[in-house]
Amino acid sequence: QVQLVESGGGLVQTGGSLRLSCIASGRTFSTSTMGWFRQAPGKEREFVAAISWSAVGTVYEDSVKGRFTISRDNAKNTVYLQMNSLTPDDTAVYYCARTPLSGYNRSRLYRPGEYDYWGQGTQVTVSS
């Protein structure tokens, strides 16, 4: 069993930054690929970024490349999402999730159905 708890969301102006954190419980965190997704009102949940257990491999959705950075600290059972240059289009509830896939399955990491544990989400609102 894995429990995930996100934090760090909030209200920020366009161009601002936020850092989201996701703390995991359970023994499998340090060997698990982790991902961040987001869901805006009226839209489907979409992939944002993923990171392999060793942090060697990362994957990003095109619209966040160069602005967002995913990282992890296995000693703290925590995965992070540093978000810079935020725009109103980034407004959404952000979720962290765990997948049993390895970081090599890059194309499958984009699919929410490949993740088996999810956090409750944290709201990010970017004002114009």
N, C-alpha and C positions, 0 to 999 in steps of 0.2 A: 504494500500500500504506500502510495506517495501523496503527500499533501503539499500544495503550493499556495503561497500567500504573497500577493503582489503589494507593492507600496510605491509611493513617489509621484503619483499622479497629482494633477492640480490644474489651476488656471494660469496661463502664461500668454504674453503678447506675441504677436508675429515676430519672428526672428529670435525668440528666446530659446532657452534650453531647459530640459528636465532630464533627470536620471531615474529610471524605474529600477526597482529591485524585486527579485522574486526569491524568497527563501523556501527551500524544500526540506521536507522531513523524509526519512526513509533512507535505507542503505544504498539504494541504486543510483542516487543522484550523481555521484562522481564517475559513474560509468555510462551515463545516459546522455544522449543528444537532447538538447533543450531548444525550445523555440518561443518566439513572441508572435502573437497575432493581434489583430485589432478589428473592432466592429463598430462602424458608425451607424446611427439611427437609420433604419430602412434599408440597410445594406447587408450583404453577406460577410461573414467573418473572413478576413483576408490575412495571408501570410505577411509577416514583416521581416523576420530574421531568424536564423537558427545557428547553433554552435555545437560542434562535436564535443565529446566528453573531454578530450585532451585540449580543447580550445584551438587546435591547429586549423581546423576547418570551420569556415563561416560562410553563410549564404544570406543574401539580402534581396528583398524585393526591389525592383528597379527604381521606384520613386523615392526610396530612402537611401540609396547608395550615396556615399559621400557625406551624408548628414547624420545617420544613425550608426552607432557602434554597439555590437553585442559582445559581451565578455562574461567570464565566470570566475568564481573563486571556489574551487572544490573544497578547500579547507573550511569555508564558511557555508557550504551548501547553498550558494547564492549565484544567481545569474542576473546580469545587469543589461539595461538598454539605455545607452546614452543618446539623447535626442537633441540635436542642434538645428539651428535655422528652421525652427518650426513654423508651419503655416496653418491656416484654418483647415486645410484639407487633411491635416493630421489629427483633427479632433475625432476622438473615438474612445471606446473602452478598450484598454489594452490587457491582453491575457498572456500569461506564460503557460507553457505546456511541455509535457515530457513525451518523448517518443522512444519506442524500442529500436527504431532504425539506427543504423550507423550513420555517421556523417558523410559516407560515400554515396548514399542514396539521395543525391541532391534533388532530383526531379520530384521524388515522393515527399520530400520535406515540406513542400508548398501546400500539401493537402491536410486540412484539419482532421480528416478521418484517420490519418496515420498516427495521431497523438492519443494517448490513452489516459492521461491525467491532466487536469486543467485547474488553474486557480480561479478565484472569484472575479477577478478583473479590477482594474483601477482606471478611473476616468481621467482622460487628458482633454483639456479644452484650450484651444488656441484662439484668442480674440484678434480681430483685424484692426 
